[in-house]
Amino acid sequence: MDGLHAPTPPGLGIVPRKAPPLDIAAIPRFWFDNDPFKTRFFDALSLLFPEGEKFFIACVRDYRANITDPALQQQVKDFIYQEGQHGALHTAFNDRLKAQGVQVDRILARQRKIMFDGFRGKLPRRYTLGQTAAAEHLTAIMAHRFTHADVFGRADPIARALFAWHAVEEIEHKAVAFDVLRTVAKGGWLNRAASMLQVSVTFPLHVVLLMNHLLKLDGVLPDPQVWKDGRQWLLGSDGLLRPLLGEYLQYYRFGFHPNDQGDVARIQRWREEFAAHGDARLATDRTLHA
């Protein structure tokens, strides 16, 4: 039956960790391969995270009082804690961007208006929870990709540790919003498919608009070659996002559950390293080069 709860993979329960101490201010301007386009793709994602995390928490909380399963109640509690920690550390990361002249406060205010006044102000709660489950799926499949050495091997080690820590936790709690949607909010396939289609348009659109703003600030736009080369890196046959297409499409399948997909061996290695040392940078470097 569509939406039945799938068991959490062994060794991948949600761990409510405190945000790791990272010297965010030491991250250079073009921290990803000294490349403005690659850097600004991830910077744009970071700009979206703090308000996005608040939106996700609010949408799951809408149904928290209706959850009767103690295990799911605990997962929701841990999900909220993790998302709050993500927002805090990415706010520090975004303060770096503010120091570079990025209009961070204006960007966040506009995003807040769209997500809270627009989506939550005008759409049914079941649908906004569907948006949350959809966004969690997108971040989870990207998270699996971002923990590979061929992606972050040439990134600044502090920024790499930040995104790896975030990626591991996104994978740990990737099924929480989905399970609340299906078992508590009783959201059906149509809700799931429609909300994913909408998120699949609005999320990339916001990333592209933010990247344009950042790249213009860097002085590398309006050179058309920047986006031409960048699209190849993102969407080319061996690009960053092309391998995710199959996992993305699985979301529309009847009977899909987030725990059905994703190689967790690398994630388990990071968890073990971090548990042993409490050092996100060390855990990330050892995992990437394992």
C-alpha positions in Angstrom: 0.0 0.0 0.0 1.3 3.5 -0.9 3.0 5.3 2.0 3.4 2.4 4.5 6.2 3.2 7.0 9.5 1.7 5.9 12.0 0.8 8.6 14.9 3.1 9.2 18.1 1.5 7.7 20.3 0.0 10.5 22.6 2.5 12.1 20.8 5.5 10.7 18.6 6.8 13.5 18.2 10.5 14.0 21.0 11.9 16.3 20.2 15.4 17.8 23.7 16.8 17.6 24.7 20.4 18.5 26.0 22.3 15.5 29.7 21.6 15.2 32.2 24.4 16.1 33.5 25.6 12.7 35.6 28.7 11.9 33.0 29.9 9.4 34.7 33.3 9.1 37.9 31.7 7.7 36.1 30.3 4.6 37.5 32.2 1.5 35.2 34.0 -0.8 35.4 31.4 -3.7 35.7 28.4 -1.5 34.7 25.7 -4.1 37.6 25.0 -6.4 38.3 28.8 -6.5 35.3 28.9 -8.9 32.6 31.6 -8.6 29.9 29.6 -10.2 30.4 26.4 -8.1 30.8 28.5 -5.0 27.7 30.5 -5.6 25.5 27.5 -6.3 26.2 26.3 -2.7 26.0 29.8 -1.3 22.6 30.2 -2.8 21.5 27.0 -1.2 22.8 28.3 2.2 20.8 31.5 1.8 17.6 29.5 1.4 18.3 27.2 4.4 17.5 29.3 7.5 14.0 30.4 6.5 13.4 27.1 4.8 14.2 25.2 8.0 11.7 27.4 9.9 9.1 26.6 7.3 9.7 22.9 7.5 9.5 22.9 11.3 6.2 24.9 11.2 4.6 22.5 8.7 5.5 19.4 10.7 4.4 21.0 13.9 0.9 21.5 12.4 0.3 17.8 12.9 2.5 17.1 16.0 -0.4 17.0 18.4 -2.1 14.3 16.3 0.8 11.9 16.3 0.0 8.8 18.4 3.0 6.7 17.5 5.7 7.3 20.2 8.5 6.5 17.7 7.3 9.1 15.2 6.8 11.6 18.0 10.5 11.2 19.0 11.6 11.4 15.3 9.6 14.7 15.0 11.3 16.1 18.1 14.7 15.2 16.8 13.9 16.5 13.3 12.9 19.9 14.8 16.2 20.0 16.8 18.3 19.1 13.8 16.6 21.7 11.5 17.1 24.4 14.2 20.8 23.6 14.4 21.1 23.8 10.6 19.4 27.2 10.5 21.8 28.5 13.2 25.0 27.5 11.5 23.9 28.5 8.0 23.0 31.9 9.5 26.6 32.2 10.5 27.6 31.1 7.0 25.3 33.7 5.5 26.8 36.4 7.7 30.0 35.9 5.6 27.9 36.7 2.5 26.5 39.8 4.2 30.1 41.0 4.7 30.7 40.5 1.0 27.9 42.9 0.2 25.1 40.4 -0.4 21.7 41.7 0.6 21.1 38.9 3.0 18.4 40.5 5.1 16.4 41.6 2.0 16.7 38.1 0.5 15.5 36.5 3.7 12.6 38.9 4.1 11.4 38.2 0.6 11.7 34.4 1.1 9.9 34.7 4.4 7.0 36.6 2.7 6.7 33.9 0.0 6.9 30.9 2.4 4.9 32.2 5.3 2.5 34.9 4.0 2.2 33.1 0.6 2.3 29.3 1.0 1.3 29.0 4.7 -1.0 31.9 4.5 -3.0 30.7 1.5 -2.6 27.0 1.1 -4.0 24.0 3.1 -1.8 22.7 5.8 -1.8 19.2 4.3 -0.4 20.7 1.0 2.4 22.7 2.8 3.4 19.6 4.6 3.5 18.0 1.2 5.9 20.8 0.1 8.0 20.0 3.1 8.2 16.3 2.3 9.0 17.2 -1.3 11.8 19.6 -0.3 13.2 17.0 2.2 13.4 14.5 -0.6 15.3 16.9 -2.9 17.7 17.8 -0.1 18.2 14.1 0.8 19.1 13.0 -2.6 21.4 15.9 -3.0 22.9 15.1 0.4 23.8 11.6 -0.7 25.5 13.0 -3.7 27.4 15.7 -1.8 29.1 13.2 0.5 31.2 11.8 -2.4 34.8 12.9 -2.8 34.3 13.6 -6.5 31.9 16.4 -5.5 33.6 18.1 -2.6 37.2 17.0 -3.0 38.3 20.5 -4.2 36.3 22.5 -1.7 37.5 24.4 1.3 37.7 21.9 4.2 35.6 24.1 6.6 32.8 24.7 4.1 33.0 21.0 3.1 32.6 19.9 6.7 29.6 22.3 7.1 27.8 20.8 4.1 28.7 17.2 4.9 27.4 17.6 8.5 24.2 19.1 7.1 24.0 16.3 4.5 24.3 13.5 7.0 21.5 14.9 9.1 19.2 15.5 6.1 19.7 11.8 5.3 19.0 10.8 8.9 15.6 12.6 9.0 14.6 12.4 5.4 11.5 10.3 6.1 10.0 12.3 9.0 7.9 14.8 7.1 6.9 12.1 4.6 5.7 9.8 7.4 3.7 12.6 9.1 2.2 13.4 5.7 1.1 9.9 4.9 0.2 8.4 8.3 -1.1 11.5 10.2 -2.1 14.1 7.7 -3.4 11.4 5.4 -2.0 13.1 2.3 -2.5 11.0 -0.8 -0.5 10.5 -4.0 -2.1 13.5 -5.7 -1.0 15.8 -2.9 2.5 14.3 -2.9 2.8 14.6 -6.7 1.4 18.1 -7.0 3.5 19.5 -4.2 6.6 18.0 -5.6 6.0 19.4 -9.0 5.5 22.9 -7.5 8.7 22.6 -5.4 10.6 21.3 -8.4 9.9 24.7 -10.1 10.1 27.2 -7.3 13.2 25.7 -5.5 15.5 25.8 -8.6 14.0 29.2 -9.7 15.0 30.7 -6.3 18.5 29.2 -6.6 19.0 30.6 -10.1 17.8 34.1 -9.1 20.1 34.1 -6.0 23.0 32.9 -8.1 22.5 35.7 -10.6 22.5 38.2 -7.8 25.7 36.8 -6.3 27.5 36.4 -9.6 26.7 40.0 -10.6 28.1 41.1 -7.3 31.2 39.2 -8.1 31.5 40.9 -11.5 31.4 37.7 -13.6 28.0 38.4 -15.1 26.6 39.2 -17.7 29.3 37.1 -19.4 27.2 34.4 -21.0 30.0 31.9 -20.8 29.6 31.7 -17.1 26.2 30.1 -17.2 27.1 28.1 -20.2 30.0 26.4 -18.4 28.0 26.3 -15.2 25.1 24.4 -16.7 27.5 21.8 -18.0 28.9 21.4 -14.5 25.4 21.1 -13.0 23.4 19.3 -15.6 25.9 17.8 -18.1 26.2 14.1 -18.7 28.7 13.9 -15.8 27.4 16.9 -14.0 26.6 17.4 -10.3 22.8 16.9 -10.5 22.3 14.6 -13.5 22.8 11.3 -11.5 19.9 12.4 -9.2 17.2 12.2 -11.9 16.3 8.6 -11.3 16.0 9.0 -7.5 14.0 12.2 -8.0 11.5 10.5 -10.3 11.0 7.6 -7.8 9.1 10.1 -5.6 6.2 9.9 -8.0 6.0 6.1 -7.7 3.1 4.5 -5.9 4.5 2.7 -2.8 7.6 5.0 -2.6 9.2 5.6 0.7 12.4 7.7 1.3 14.0 4.9 3.2 13.9 2.7 0.2 16.8 4.5 -1.5 20.3 5.8 -0.9 23.6 4.2 -0.1 24.1 4.7 3.6 27.6 3.1 4.0 29.4 6.4 3.6 27.0 8.2 5.9 27.6 5.5 8.5 31.3 6.1 8.3 30.9 9.8 8.9 28.6 9.1 11.9 31.2 6.7 13.4 34.1 9.2 12.9 32.1 12.1 14.4 30.9 10.0 17.3 34.5 9.0 18.0 36.1 12.5 17.8 33.3 15.1 17.8 35.2 16.8 14.9 33.1 17.5 11.8 36.1 18.5 9.7 38.0 15.3 10.6 35.0 13.1 10.1 34.4 14.6 6.7 37.9 14.3 5.5 38.3 10.7 6.6 35.0 9.8 5.1 35.7 11.4 1.7 39.1 9.8 1.4 38.1 6.4 2.7 
